[in-house]
Amino acid sequence: MPRPHHRLNLYAVPADPDHVPPDPKGSLAWEEMVHQGIICDSGVAGPQAHLLVPGGFGRLRIDAPGGRTVFANRIGGFSVSCVSCGVGLARQLSDTITRWRGGGAGRLECPKCGAATELPNVETRPEIALGSFALEVRDVQSLDLTEAGTEMVRGILCADFRLVLSRG
């Protein structure tokens, strides 16, 4: 069973759950981060790491699981309620994610009132992001990216993205 850690990680996940960038480490944005001293070629934080994350970070890592997955803080489960009637939908969320990961529809439906929400739009606590690819910024000292860091990550991902927090 996972245990909480003092380390915080950020996942930058493309807004389109099926988007995988063509060559993250070969992108101009990755090369520019190496050139500026933000990271080394391997992704280990460099002396200018604070230009990506206020206070710095430990490592920038590519997470490409080879299929659809949920990027999130997995400690403690997720809470989700119907936006129309408020009924809890944790079990339905789990079933919907399982179907989606297998290539099926990603539509969460409330068994009580019938309201439906597409999986990428479901609001959970803690937040989740769905995708086939993410940049993991490990051991962050802040819960956000700098403005320049946001543009660099967008350049690596070749897409807009969501940030989600993970412990450990």
Secondary structure, 3 states (H helix, E strand, C coil): CCCCCCCEEEEEEECCCCCCCCCHHHCHHHHHHHHCCCECCCCEECCCHHHCCCCCCCEEEEECCCCCEEEECCCCCCECECCCCCCECHHHHHHHHHHHHCCCCCEEECCCCCCEEEHHHCCCECCEEEECCEEEEECCCCCCCCHHHHHHHHHHHCCCEEEEEEEC
